[in-house]
Amino acid sequence: MNNLDQIHKFKINENNFKYGLSTLHAWIKFLECTFQIAYKLESAPTTKRTTAVQKNLISEKRKKYNLVFGKNQELGLKVDRGVQGMGTSNTGNVARRFFKNSRI
């Protein structure tokens, strides 16, 4: 990927595009990226290591956003929570509802 000359010479197999492109995973990853930026917006680490104070601020913001999105009547989303055996609660449906109601 870092060698642009090789990328330009790469032959594209157009049969790979016949099924279309699903944006579902892009929505999920963008949702997670948005939350990570929001959590660290004010407590951005000045070094490579995150201090205990910064970790506490991030944890508090995570709790705050869970309450805000969970109690909102229009959204009612459970975001960025751990789900046993599945990973997180950030699913395609959560991302779709989140971005569909972006004004909120």
Distance bins in CASP14 RR format, pairs under 12 A and 6 or more apart:
PFRMAT RR
TARGET T0000
AUTHOR 0000-0000-0000
RMODE 2
METHOD distances of the structure
MODEL  1
1 7 1 0 0 1 0 0 0 0 0 0 0
1 10 0 0 0 0 0 1 0 0 0 0 0
3 9 0 0 0 0 1 0 0 0 0 0 0
3 10 0 0 0 0 0 1 0 0 0 0 0
4 10 0 0 0 0 0 1 0 0 0 0 0
14 20 0 0 0 0 0 1 0 0 0 0 0
22 28 0 0 0 0 0 1 0 0 0 0 0
22 92 0 0 0 0 0 1 0 0 0 0 0
23 29 0 0 0 0 0 1 0 0 0 0 0
23 30 0 0 0 0 1 0 0 0 0 0 0
23 31 0 0 0 0 0 1 0 0 0 0 0
23 92 0 0 0 0 1 0 0 0 0 0 0
23 95 0 0 0 0 1 0 0 0 0 0 0
23 96 0 0 0 0 1 0 0 0 0 0 0
23 99 0 0 0 0 0 1 0 0 0 0 0
24 30 0 0 0 0 0 1 0 0 0 0 0
24 31 0 0 0 0 0 1 0 0 0 0 0
24 90 0 0 0 0 0 1 0 0 0 0 0
24 91 0 0 0 0 1 0 0 0 0 0 0
24 92 1 0 1 0 0 0 0 0 0 0 0
24 93 0 0 0 0 1 0 0 0 0 0 0
24 94 0 0 0 0 0 1 0 0 0 0 0
24 95 1 0 0 1 0 0 0 0 0 0 0
24 96 0 0 0 0 1 0 0 0 0 0 0
24 99 0 0 0 0 0 1 0 0 0 0 0
25 31 0 0 0 0 0 1 0 0 0 0 0
25 32 0 0 0 0 0 1 0 0 0 0 0
25 90 0 0 0 0 0 1 0 0 0 0 0
25 91 0 0 0 0 0 1 0 0 0 0 0
25 92 0 0 0 0 1 0 0 0 0 0 0
25 95 0 0 0 0 1 0 0 0 0 0 0
26 32 0 0 0 0 0 1 0 0 0 0 0
26 33 0 0 0 0 0 1 0 0 0 0 0
26 92 0 0 0 0 0 1 0 0 0 0 0
26 95 0 0 0 0 1 0 0 0 0 0 0
26 96 0 0 0 0 0 1 0 0 0 0 0
26 99 0 0 0 0 0 1 0 0 0 0 0
27 33 0 0 0 0 0 1 0 0 0 0 0
27 34 0 0 0 0 0 1 0 0 0 0 0
27 90 0 0 0 0 1 0 0 0 0 0 0
27 91 0 0 0 0 1 0 0 0 0 0 0
27 92 1 0 0 1 0 0 0 0 0 0 0
27 93 0 0 0 0 1 0 0 0 0 0 0
27 94 0 0 0 0 1 0 0 0 0 0 0
27 95 1 1 0 0 0 0 0 0 0 0 0
27 96 1 0 0 1 0 0 0 0 0 0 0
27 97 0 0 0 0 0 1 0 0 0 0 0
27 98 0 0 0 0 1 0 0 0 0 0 0
27 99 1 0 0 1 0 0 0 0 0 0 0
27 100 0 0 0 0 0 1 0 0 0 0 0
27 102 0 0 0 0 0 1 0 0 0 0 0
28 34 0 0 0 0 0 1 0 0 0 0 0
28 35 0 0 0 0 0 1 0 0 0 0 0
28 79 0 0 0 0 0 1 0 0 0 0 0
28 80 0 0 0 0 0 1 0 0 0 0 0
28 87 0 0 0 0 0 1 0 0 0 0 0
28 88 0 0 0 0 1 0 0 0 0 0 0
28 89 0 0 0 0 0 1 0 0 0 0 0
28 90 1 0 1 0 0 0 0 0 0 0 0
28 91 1 0 0 1 0 0 0 0 0 0 0
28 92 1 0 1 0 0 0 0 0 0 0 0
28 93 0 0 0 0 1 0 0 0 0 0 0
28 94 0 0 0 0 1 0 0 0 0 0 0
28 95 1 0 1 0 0 0 0 0 0 0 0
28 96 0 0 0 0 1 0 0 0 0 0 0
28 98 0 0 0 0 1 0 0 0 0 0 0
28 99 0 0 0 0 0 1 0 0 0 0 0
29 35 0 0 0 0 0 1 0 0 0 0 0
29 36 0 0 0 0 0 1 0 0 0 0 0
29 88 0 0 0 0 0 1 0 0 0 0 0
29 90 0 0 0 0 1 0 0 0 0 0 0
29 92 0 0 0 0 0 1 0 0 0 0 0
29 95 0 0 0 0 1 0 0 0 0 0 0
30 36 0 0 0 0 0 1 0 0 0 0 0
30 37 0 0 0 0 0 1 0 0 0 0 0
30 90 0 0 0 0 0 1 0 0 0 0 0
30 92 0 0 0 0 0 1 0 0 0 0 0
30 95 1 0 0 1 0 0 0 0 0 0 0
30 96 0 0 0 0 0 1 0 0 0 0 0
30 98 0 0 0 0 1 0 0 0 0 0 0
30 99 1 0 0 1 0 0 0 0 0 0 0
30 102 0 0 0 0 0 1 0 0 0 0 0
31 37 0 0 0 0 0 1 0 0 0 0 0
31 38 0 0 0 0 0 1 0 0 0 0 0
31 65 0 0 0 0 0 1 0 0 0 0 0
31 69 0 0 0 0 0 1 0 0 0 0 0
31 77 0 0 0 0 1 0 0 0 0 0 0
31 79 1 0 0 1 0 0 0 0 0 0 0
31 80 0 0 0 0 1 0 0 0 0 0 0
31 88 0 0 0 0 0 1 0 0 0 0 0
31 89 0 0 0 0 0 1 0 0 0 0 0
31 90 1 0 1 0 0 0 0 0 0 0 0
31 91 0 0 0 0 1 0 0 0 0 0 0
31 92 0 0 0 0 1 0 0 0 0 0 0
31 93 0 0 0 0 0 1 0 0 0 0 0
31 94 1 0 0 1 0 0 0 0 0 0 0
31 95 1 0 1 0 0 0 0 0 0 0 0
31 96 0 0 0 0 1 0 0 0 0 0 0
31 97 0 0 0 0 0 1 0 0 0 0 0
31 98 1 0 1 0 0 0 0 0 0 0 0
31 99 1 0 0 1 0 0 0 0 0 0 0
31 100 0 0 0 0 0 1 0 0 0 0 0
31 102 0 0 0 0 0 1 0 0 0 0 0
32 38 0 0 0 0 0 1 0 0 0 0 0
32 39 0 0 0 0 0 1 0 0 0 0 0
32 79 0 0 0 0 1 0 0 0 0 0 0
32 80 1 0 0 1 0 0 0 0 0 0 0
32 87 0 0 0 0 0 1 0 0 0 0 0
32 88 1 0 0 1 0 0 0 0 0 0 0
32 89 0 0 0 0 0 1 0 0 0 0 0
32 90 1 0 1 0 0 0 0 0 0 0 0
32 91 0 0 0 0 0 1 0 0 0 0 0
32 92 0 0 0 0 0 1 0 0 0 0 0
32 94 0 0 0 0 0 1 0 0 0 0 0
32 95 0 0 0 0 1 0 0 0 0 0 0
32 98 0 0 0 0 0 1 0 0 0 0 0
33 39 0 0 0 0 0 1 0 0 0 0 0
33 40 0 0 0 0 0 1 0 0 0 0 0
33 80 0 0 0 0 0 1 0 0 0 0 0
33 90 0 0 0 0 0 1 0 0 0 0 0
33 95 0 0 0 0 0 1 0 0 0 0 0
34 40 0 0 0 0 0 1 0 0 0 0 0
34 41 0 0 0 0 0 1 0 0 0 0 0
34 65 0 0 0 0 0 1 0 0 0 0 0
34 69 0 0 0 0 0 1 0 0 0 0 0
34 79 0 0 0 0 1 0 0 0 0 0 0
34 80 0 0 0 0 0 1 0 0 0 0 0
34 90 0 0 0 0 0 1 0 0 0 0 0
34 95 0 0 0 0 1 0 0 0 0 0 0
34 98 0 0 0 0 1 0 0 0 0 0 0
34 99 0 0 0 0 1 0 0 0 0 0 0
34 102 0 0 0 0 0 1 0 0 0 0 0
35 41 0 0 0 0 0 1 0 0 0 0 0
35 58 0 0 0 0 0 1 0 0 0 0 0
35 61 0 0 0 0 1 0 0 0 0 0 0
35 62 1 0 0 1 0 0 0 0 0 0 0
35 64 0 0 0 0 0 1 0 0 0 0 0
35 65 1 0 0 1 0 0 0 0 0 0 0
35 66 0 0 0 0 0 1 0 0 0 0 0
35 68 0 0 0 0 0 1 0 0 0 0 0
35 69 0 0 0 0 1 0 0 0 0 0 0
35 77 0 0 0 0 0 1 0 0 0 0 0
35 79 1 0 0 1 0 0 0 0 0 0 0
35 80 1 0 1 0 0 0 0 0 0 0 0
35 81 0 0 0 0 0 1 0 0 0 0 0
35 88 0 0 0 0 0 1 0 0 0 0 0
35 89 0 0 0 0 0 1 0 0 0 0 0
35 90 0 0 0 0 1 0 0 0 0 0 0
35 94 0 0 0 0 0 1 0 0 0 0 0
35 95 0 0 0 0 0 1 0 0 0 0 0
35 98 0 0 0 0 1 0 0 0 0 0 0
36 43 0 0 0 0 0 1 0 0 0 0 0
36 44 0 0 0 0 0 1 0 0 0 0 0
36 58 0 0 0 0 1 0 0 0 0 0 0
36 61 0 0 0 0 0 1 0 0 0 0 0
36 62 0 0 0 0 1 0 0 0 0 0 0
36 65 0 0 0 0 0 1 0 0 0 0 0
36 79 0 0 0 0 0 1 0 0 0 0 0
36 80 0 0 0 0 1 0 0 0 0 0 0
36 88 0 0 0 0 0 1 0 0 0 0 0
36 90 0 0 0 0 0 1 0 0 0 0 0
37 43 0 0 0 0 0 1 0 0 0 0 0
37 44 0 0 0 0 1 0 0 0 0 0 0
37 58 0 0 0 0 0 1 0 0 0 0 0
37 61 0 0 0 0 0 1 0 0 0 0 0
37 65 0 0 0 0 0 1 0 0 0 0 0
38 44 0 0 0 0 0 1 0 0 0 0 0
38 57 0 0 0 0 0 1 0 0 0 0 0
38 58 0 0 0 0 1 0 0 0 0 0 0
38 61 1 0 0 1 0 0 0 0 0 0 0
38 62 0 0 0 0 1 0 0 0 0 0 0
38 64 0 0 0 0 1 0 0 0 0 0 0
38 65 1 0 0 1 0 0 0 0 0 0 0
38 68 0 0 0 0 0 1 0 0 0 0 0
38 69 0 0 0 0 0 1 0 0 0 0 0
38 79 0 0 0 0 0 1 0 0 0 0 0
38 80 0 0 0 0 1 0 0 0 0 0 0
39 45 0 0 0 0 0 1 0 0 0 0 0
39 50 0 0 0 0 0 1 0 0 0 0 0
39 54 0 0 0 0 1 0 0 0 0 0 0
39 55 0 0 0 0 0 1 0 0 0 0 0
39 56 0 0 0 0 0 1 0 0 0 0 0
39 57 0 0 0 0 1 0 0 0 0 0 0
39 58 1 0 1 0 0 0 0 0 0 0 0
39 59 0 0 0 0 1 0 0 0 0 0 0
39 60 0 0 0 0 1 0 0 0 0 0 0
39 61 1 0 1 0 0 0 0 0 0 0 0
39 62 1 0 1 0 0 0 0 0 0 0 0
39 63 0 0 0 0 0 1 0 0 0 0 0
39 64 0 0 0 0 1 0 0 0 0 0 0
39 65 1 0 0 1 0 0 0 0 0 0 0
39 66 0 0 0 0 0 1 0 0 0 0 0
39 79 0 0 0 0 0 1 0 0 0 0 0
39 80 0 0 0 0 1 0 0 0 0 0 0
40 46 0 0 0 0 0 1 0 0 0 0 0
40 50 0 0 0 0 1 0 0 0 0 0 0
40 54 1 0 0 1 0 0 0 0 0 0 0
40 55 0 0 0 0 0 1 0 0 0 0 0
40 57 0 0 0 0 1 0 0 0 0 0 0
40 58 1 0 0 1 0 0 0 0 0 0 0
40 59 0 0 0 0 0 1 0 0 0 0 0
40 61 0 0 0 0 1 0 0 0 0 0 0
40 62 0 0 0 0 0 1 0 0 0 0 0
41 54 0 0 0 0 0 1 0 0 0 0 0
41 57 0 0 0 0 0 1 0 0 0 0 0
41 58 0 0 0 0 1 0 0 0 0 0 0
41 61 0 0 0 0 1 0 0 0 0 0 0
41 65 0 0 0 0 0 1 0 0 0 0 0
42 53 0 0 0 0 0 1 0 0 0 0 0
42 54 0 0 0 0 1 0 0 0 0 0 0
42 57 1 0 0 1 0 0 0 0 0 0 0
42 58 0 0 0 0 1 0 0 0 0 0 0
42 60 0 0 0 0 0 1 0 0 0 0 0
42 61 0 0 0 0 1 0 0 0 0 0 0
42 64 0 0 0 0 0 1 0 0 0 0 0
43 50 0 0 0 0 1 0 0 0 0 0 0
43 51 0 0 0 0 1 0 0 0 0 0 0
43 52 0 0 0 0 0 1 0 0 0 0 0
43 53 1 0 0 1 0 0 0 0 0 0 0
43 54 1 0 1 0 0 0 0 0 0 0 0
43 55 0 0 0 0 1 0 0 0 0 0 0
43 56 0 0 0 0 1 0 0 0 0 0 0
43 57 1 0 1 0 0 0 0 0 0 0 0
43 58 1 0 0 1 0 0 0 0 0 0 0
43 59 0 0 0 0 0 1 0 0 0 0 0
43 60 0 0 0 0 1 0 0 0 0 0 0
43 61 1 0 0 1 0 0 0 0 0 0 0
43 62 0 0 0 0 0 1 0 0 0 0 0
44 50 0 0 0 0 1 0 0 0 0 0 0
44 51 0 0 0 0 0 1 0 0 0 0 0
44 54 0 0 0 0 1 0 0 0 0 0 0
44 57 0 0 0 0 0 1 0 0 0 0 0
44 58 0 0 0 0 0 1 0 0 0 0 0
45 51 1 0 0 1 0 0 0 0 0 0 0
45 52 0 0 0 0 0 1 0 0 0 0 0
45 53 0 0 0 0 0 1 0 0 0 0 0
45 54 1 0 1 0 0 0 0 0 0 0 0
45 55 0 0 0 0 1 0 0 0 0 0 0
45 57 0 0 0 0 0 1 0 0 0 0 0
45 58 0 0 0 0 1 0 0 0 0 0 0
46 53 0 0 0 0 0 1 0 0 0 0 0
46 54 0 0 0 0 1 0 0 0 0 0 0
47 54 0 0 0 0 0 1 0 0 0 0 0
49 55 0 0 0 0 0 1 0 0 0 0 0
50 56 0 0 0 0 0 1 0 0 0 0 0
50 57 0 0 0 0 1 0 0 0 0 0 0
50 58 1 0 0 1 0 0 0 0 0 0 0
50 59 0 0 0 0 0 1 0 0 0 0 0
51 57 0 0 0 0 1 0 0 0 0 0 0
51 58 0 0 0 0 0 1 0 0 0 0 0
52 58 0 0 0 0 0 1 0 0 0 0 0
52 59 0 0 0 0 0 1 0 0 0 0 0
53 59 0 0 0 0 0 1 0 0 0 0 0
53 60 0 0 0 0 0 1 0 0 0 0 0
54 60 0 0 0 0 0 1 0 0 0 0 0
54 61 0 0 0 0 0 1 0 0 0 0 0
55 61 0 0 0 0 0 1 0 0 0 0 0
55 62 0 0 0 0 0 1 0 0 0 0 0
56 62 0 0 0 0 0 1 0 0 0 0 0
56 63 0 0 0 0 0 1 0 0 0 0 0
57 63 0 0 0 0 0 1 0 0 0 0 0
57 64 0 0 0 0 0 1 0 0 0 0 0
58 64 0 0 0 0 0 1 0 0 0 0 0
58 65 0 0 0 0 0 1 0 0 0 0 0
58 80 0 0 0 0 0 1 0 0 0 0 0
59 65 0 0 0 0 0 1 0 0 0 0 0
59 66 0 0 0 0 0 1 0 0 0 0 0
59 80 0 0 0 0 0 1 0 0 0 0 0
60 66 0 0 0 0 0 1 0 0 0 0 0
60 67 0 0 0 0 0 1 0 0 0 0 0
61 67 0 0 0 0 0 1 0 0 0 0 0
61 68 0 0 0 0 0 1 0 0 0 0 0
61 80 0 0 0 0 0 1 0 0 0 0 0
62 68 0 0 0 0 0 1 0 0 0 0 0
62 69 0 0 0 0 0 1 0 0 0 0 0
62 79 0 0 0 0 1 0 0 0 0 0 0
62 80 1 0 0 1 0 0 0 0 0 0 0
62 81 0 0 0 0 1 0 0 0 0 0 0
62 82 0 0 0 0 0 1 0 0 0 0 0
62 88 0 0 0 0 0 1 0 0 0 0 0
63 69 0 0 0 0 0 1 0 0 0 0 0
63 70 0 0 0 0 0 1 0 0 0 0 0
63 79 0 0 0 0 0 1 0 0 0 0 0
63 80 0 0 0 0 0 1 0 0 0 0 0
63 81 0 0 0 0 0 1 0 0 0 0 0
64 70 0 0 0 0 0 1 0 0 0 0 0
64 71 0 0 0 0 0 1 0 0 0 0 0
64 79 0 0 0 0 0 1 0 0 0 0 0
64 80 0 0 0 0 0 1 0 0 0 0 0
65 71 0 0 0 0 0 1 0 0 0 0 0
65 72 0 0 0 0 0 1 0 0 0 0 0
65 75 0 0 0 0 0 1 0 0 0 0 0
65 77 0 0 0 0 1 0 0 0 0 0 0
65 78 0 0 0 0 0 1 0 0 0 0 0
65 79 1 0 0 1 0 0 0 0 0 0 0
65 80 1 0 0 1 0 0 0 0 0 0 0
65 81 0 0 0 0 0 1 0 0 0 0 0
65 98 0 0 0 0 0 1 0 0 0 0 0
66 72 0 0 0 0 0 1 0 0 0 0 0
66 75 0 0 0 0 0 1 0 0 0 0 0
66 76 0 0 0 0 0 1 0 0 0 0 0
66 77 0 0 0 0 1 0 0 0 0 0 0
66 78 1 0 0 1 0 0 0 0 0 0 0
66 79 1 0 0 1 0 0 0 0 0 0 0
66 80 1 0 0 1 0 0 0 0 0 0 0
66 81 1 0 0 1 0 0 0 0 0 0 0
66 82 0 0 0 0 0 1 0 0 0 0 0
66 88 0 0 0 0 0 1 0 0 0 0 0
66 89 0 0 0 0 1 0 0 0 0 0 0
66 90 0 0 0 0 0 1 0 0 0 0 0
67 75 0 0 0 0 0 1 0 0 0 0 0
67 76 0 0 0 0 0 1 0 0 0 0 0
67 77 0 0 0 0 0 1 0 0 0 0 0
67 78 0 0 0 0 0 1 0 0 0 0 0
67 79 0 0 0 0 0 1 0 0 0 0 0
67 80 0 0 0 0 0 1 0 0 0 0 0
67 81 0 0 0 0 0 1 0 0 0 0 0
68 74 0 0 0 0 0 1 0 0 0 0 0
68 75 0 0 0 0 1 0 0 0 0 0 0
68 76 0 0 0 0 1 0 0 0 0 0 0
68 77 0 0 0 0 1 0 0 0 0 0 0
68 78 0 0 0 0 0 1 0 0 0 0 0
68 79 0 0 0 0 1 0 0 0 0 0 0
68 80 0 0 0 0 0 1 0 0 0 0 0
68 104 0 0 0 0 1 0 0 0 0 0 0
69 75 1 0 1 0 0 0 0 0 0 0 0
69 76 1 0 0 1 0 0 0 0 0 0 0
69 77 1 0 1 0 0 0 0 0 0 0 0
69 78 1 0 0 1 0 0 0 0 0 0 0
69 79 1 0 1 0 0 0 0 0 0 0 0
69 80 0 0 0 0 1 0 0 0 0 0 0
69 81 0 0 0 0 0 1 0 0 0 0 0
69 89 0 0 0 0 0 1 0 0 0 0 0
69 90 0 0 0 0 0 1 0 0 0 0 0
69 94 0 0 0 0 1 0 0 0 0 0 0
69 97 0 0 0 0 1 0 0 0 0 0 0
69 98 1 0 0 1 0 0 0 0 0 0 0
69 101 0 0 0 0 0 1 0 0 0 0 0
69 104 0 0 0 0 1 0 0 0 0 0 0
70 76 1 0 1 0 0 0 0 0 0 0 0
70 77 1 0 1 0 0 0 0 0 0 0 0
70 78 1 0 0 1 0 0 0 0 0 0 0
70 79 1 0 0 1 0 0 0 0 0 0 0
70 80 0 0 0 0 0 1 0 0 0 0 0
70 81 0 0 0 0 0 1 0 0 0 0 0
70 89 0 0 0 0 0 1 0 0 0 0 0
70 94 0 0 0 0 0 1 0 0 0 0 0
70 97 0 0 0 0 0 1 0 0 0 0 0
70 98 0 0 0 0 0 1 0 0 0 0 0
70 104 0 0 0 0 0 1 0 0 0 0 0
71 77 0 0 0 0 0 1 0 0 0 0 0
71 78 0 0 0 0 0 1 0 0 0 0 0
72 78 0 0 0 0 0 1 0 0 0 0 0
72 79 0 0 0 0 0 1 0 0 0 0 0
72 97 0 0 0 0 0 1 0 0 0 0 0
72 98 0 0 0 0 0 1 0 0 0 0 0
72 101 0 0 0 0 1 0 0 0 0 0 0
72 104 1 0 0 1 0 0 0 0 0 0 0
73 101 0 0 0 0 0 1 0 0 0 0 0
73 104 0 0 0 0 1 0 0 0 0 0 0
74 97 0 0 0 0 1 0 0 0 0 0 0
74 98 0 0 0 0 0 1 0 0 0 0 0
74 100 0 0 0 0 0 1 0 0 0 0 0
74 101 1 0 0 1 0 0 0 0 0 0 0
74 102 0 0 0 0 0 1 0 0 0 0 0
74 103 0 0 0 0 1 0 0 0 0 0 0
74 104 1 0 1 0 0 0 0 0 0 0 0
75 93 0 0 0 0 0 1 0 0 0 0 0
75 94 0 0 0 0 1 0 0 0 0 0 0
75 95 0 0 0 0 0 1 0 0 0 0 0
75 96 0 0 0 0 0 1 0 0 0 0 0
75 97 1 0 0 1 0 0 0 0 0 0 0
75 98 1 0 0 1 0 0 0 0 0 0 0
75 99 0 0 0 0 0 1 0 0 0 0 0
75 100 0 0 0 0 1 0 0 0 0 0 0
75 101 1 0 1 0 0 0 0 0 0 0 0
75 102 0 0 0 0 0 1 0 0 0 0 0
75 103 0 0 0 0 0 1 0 0 0 0 0
75 104 1 0 0 1 0 0 0 0 0 0 0
76 89 0 0 0 0 0 1 0 0 0 0 0
76 93 0 0 0 0 0 1 0 0 0 0 0
76 94 0 0 0 0 1 0 0 0 0 0 0
76 97 0 0 0 0 1 0 0 0 0 0 0
76 98 0 0 0 0 0 1 0 0 0 0 0
76 101 0 0 0 0 1 0 0 0 0 0 0
76 104 0 0 0 0 0 1 0 0 0 0 0
77 89 0 0 0 0 1 0 0 0 0 0 0
77 90 0 0 0 0 1 0 0 0 0 0 0
77 91 0 0 0 0 0 1 0 0 0 0 0
77 92 0 0 0 0 0 1 0 0 0 0 0
77 93 0 0 0 0 1 0 0 0 0 0 0
77 94 1 0 1 0 0 0 0 0 0 0 0
77 95 0 0 0 0 1 0 0 0 0 0 0
77 96 0 0 0 0 0 1 0 0 0 0 0
77 97 1 0 0 1 0 0 0 0 0 0 0
77 98 1 0 0 1 0 0 0 0 0 0 0
77 99 0 0 0 0 0 1 0 0 0 0 0
77 100 0 0 0 0 0 1 0 0 0 0 0
77 101 0 0 0 0 1 0 0 0 0 0 0
77 104 0 0 0 0 0 1 0 0 0 0 0
78 88 0 0 0 0 1 0 0 0 0 0 0
78 89 1 0 1 0 0 0 0 0 0 0 0
78 90 0 0 0 0 1 0 0 0 0 0 0
78 91 0 0 0 0 1 0 0 0 0 0 0
78 93 0 0 0 0 0 1 0 0 0 0 0
78 94 1 0 0 1 0 0 0 0 0 0 0
78 97 0 0 0 0 0 1 0 0 0 0 0
78 98 0 0 0 0 0 1 0 0 0 0 0
79 88 0 0 0 0 1 0 0 0 0 0 0
79 89 1 0 0 1 0 0 0 0 0 0 0
79 90 1 0 0 1 0 0 0 0 0 0 0
79 91 0 0 0 0 1 0 0 0 0 0 0
79 92 0 0 0 0 0 1 0 0 0 0 0
79 93 0 0 0 0 0 1 0 0 0 0 0
79 94 1 0 0 1 0 0 0 0 0 0 0
79 95 0 0 0 0 1 0 0 0 0 0 0
79 97 0 0 0 0 1 0 0 0 0 0 0
79 98 1 0 0 1 0 0 0 0 0 0 0
80 87 0 0 0 0 0 1 0 0 0 0 0
80 88 1 0 0 1 0 0 0 0 0 0 0
80 89 1 0 0 1 0 0 0 0 0 0 0
80 90 1 0 0 1 0 0 0 0 0 0 0
80 91 0 0 0 0 0 1 0 0 0 0 0
80 94 0 0 0 0 1 0 0 0 0 0 0
80 95 0 0 0 0 0 1 0 0 0 0 0
80 98 0 0 0 0 0 1 0 0 0 0 0
81 87 0 0 0 0 1 0 0 0 0 0 0
81 88 1 0 0 1 0 0 0 0 0 0 0
81 89 1 0 1 0 0 0 0 0 0 0 0
81 90 0 0 0 0 1 0 0 0 0 0 0
81 91 0 0 0 0 0 1 0 0 0 0 0
81 94 0 0 0 0 0 1 0 0 0 0 0
82 88 1 0 1 0 0 0 0 0 0 0 0
82 89 1 0 0 1 0 0 0 0 0 0 0
82 90 0 0 0 0 1 0 0 0 0 0 0
82 91 0 0 0 0 0 1 0 0 0 0 0
83 89 1 0 1 0 0 0 0 0 0 0 0
83 90 0 0 0 0 1 0 0 0 0 0 0
83 91 0 0 0 0 1 0 0 0 0 0 0
83 94 0 0 0 0 0 1 0 0 0 0 0
88 94 0 0 0 0 1 0 0 0 0 0 0
88 95 0 0 0 0 0 1 0 0 0 0 0
89 95 0 0 0 0 0 1 0 0 0 0 0
89 98 0 0 0 0 0 1 0 0 0 0 0
90 96 0 0 0 0 0 1 0 0 0 0 0
90 97 0 0 0 0 0 1 0 0 0 0 0
90 98 0 0 0 0 1 0 0 0 0 0 0
91 97 0 0 0 0 1 0 0 0 0 0 0
91 98 0 0 0 0 0 1 0 0 0 0 0
92 98 0 0 0 0 1 0 0 0 0 0 0
92 99 0 0 0 0 0 1 0 0 0 0 0
92 100 0 0 0 0 0 1 0 0 0 0 0
93 99 0 0 0 0 0 1 0 0 0 0 0
93 100 0 0 0 0 0 1 0 0 0 0 0
94 100 0 0 0 0 0 1 0 0 0 0 0
94 101 0 0 0 0 0 1 0 0 0 0 0
95 101 0 0 0 0 0 1 0 0 0 0 0
95 102 0 0 0 0 0 1 0 0 0 0 0
96 102 0 0 0 0 0 1 0 0 0 0 0
97 104 0 0 0 0 0 1 0 0 0 0 0
98 104 0 0 0 0 1 0 0 0 0 0 0
END
